[in-house]
């Protein structure tokens, strides 16, 4: 190196080279630095590597270092760490393979030409060795990240795919990553490797922060593994390897947790698999997947539309529409005996899709509800052409849906006065239902709300939201969680904006809690609290930003039940069995206590929604504007984060 700061003790210091004013000399010195660094054994090598890491993170599209050989340098450093353990354990060299793989991943995440340069530099073999676990899980994390970026591009994917073990290793890592991080780091705070702790917290945190970051990194390790697998899933020749039942059945549960809201995780991979005919067959026959897709489709998950896509593709495909799905169930919970029920895919998927048929737009999906109706109508018309037919119950649901659409067409030609009469009649019946509910006749109230729904004009969406939500509350009290989920979902689909009716969110959260579906319950409860914080309703608005006690209890319970490390903790003794009250659950006075306390009135019974605003007939844009002002726009359910299973819950509203 030609120029060294007089205050710098290191000859050829990288940071001094970067200050060189002559561009030609600077490039020559950097080129020399990259060539010589892997062969040097001086102390302090981690400092320039960490500087390169910062540069790569801040300027991933800058071609200068790519042209000067940074990929070749990083490859040599990773191989050195893998082959020379004495060097790796000296000074702070243990950090270098991690930083080197991270630098490769950062420079290849946006630019295809950089990815091609990385391939030519030979980055794949050392990254595969890190992926195997030759060092530790933190190096696996950055290796799978880098390989995932390389696999994204058309020109570099063949080089990744030529290493056949990458797909198998990624599948194994996706299934085992949470257990690896829990058992190798999280479980025993006194045994944590110091360099892991430093990387996780940048030396700024204690045990609690290390644990939080470890959960985040574990989620990333799993999600990035799924992203890499997803690149392979676009190629039909790799689907037989991916579509193994033992892997497919776990995908709906790989959701990334609240710490990784930007990744579609398992549902994203399922969507890619279901997009191809070769993938739909294994998915349709895998126990429990259709039911899991139905739950995600009827939830506040940010990736709800992906589950809907999967269900639609499965029932549109004649080879999977009537395929038998085995559904595991408990024959006797006391003895934990397992059995199997058989359902056709259409019989499981259609009820969920009927509930979603009044969605207007969902993300980039325009007129999604109309598309759902058309698909279900085609299924009904084509049924009976083969040996398998749709069940009578599903036929009735689809026919009822089609009749409601016909009602809407008829009502468009009805005089406005007649529509007002129908609305008034529906209101009278609804009030009768409210009276029955208040007197304790819950079944009678549910029947009245059904009658009111049959009278209420289809375009009176606000009133129908209330009726469906009220009937969902009745189903809760009658301990009919599936019916409650159905009605709450219909209310949420009718509501504007979509999925933002607070009381329906809370009722569906409780229904999912009854079914022990913690993730779905948690996401609805989080969104419920967000909506309460934005509501003008004095019964729902949060006083002094305090989370309602009943919501706080449910959220804490579900955060423990949906904790990413829960299965690993049970397996490794961190939680002693399913019913460890100290770690899993809080003991409440009644299993169903929260079923009616969301809107408890002075008489101790749940008040029903009773909004009789005649603004239904006002300009649609005015109504939409009113809702928008009271709503957190663009709020991601998972971005509304809560501190994990602690004694306090803090709400963060993050616009995405």
Buried (B, 14 or more C-beta within 10 A) or exposed (E): BEBBEEEEEBEBBBEBBBEBEEEEBBBBBBBBBBBEBBEEEEEEBBBBBBBBBEBBEEEBEBEEBBEBBBBBBBBBBBBBBBEEEEBBEEBBBBBBBBBBBBBBBBBBBEBBEBBBBBBEBBBBEBBBBBBBBBBBBBBBBBBBBBBBBBBBBEEBBEBBBEBEEBBEBBBBBBBBBBBBBBBBBBBEEEEBEEBBBBBBBEEEBEEEBBBBBBBBBBBBBBBBBBBBBBBBBBEEEBBEBBBEEEBBBEBBEBBBBBBBBEBBBBBBBBBBBBBBEBBBBBBBBBBBBBBBBBBBBBBBBBBBBBBBBBBBBBBBBEEBBBBEBBBEEEEEEEEEEEEEEEBBBBBBBBBBBBBBBBBBEBEEBEEBBBBBBEBBBEBBEEBEEEEBBBBEEBBEBBEEBBEBBEBEEEBEEEEEEEBBBBBEBBBEBBBBBBEBBBEEBBEBBBBBBBBBBEBBBBBBBBBBBBBBBBBBBBBBBBEBBEBBBBBBBBBBBBBBBBBBBBBBBBBBBBBBBBBEBBBBBBBBBBBBBBBBBBBEBEBBEBEEEEBBEBBBBBBBBBBBBBBBBBBBBBEBEBBEEEEBEEBBBEEEEEEBEBBBBBBEEEEEBBBBBEEEEEEBBEEEEEBEEBBEEEBBEEBBBBBBBBBBBEEEBEBEBEEE
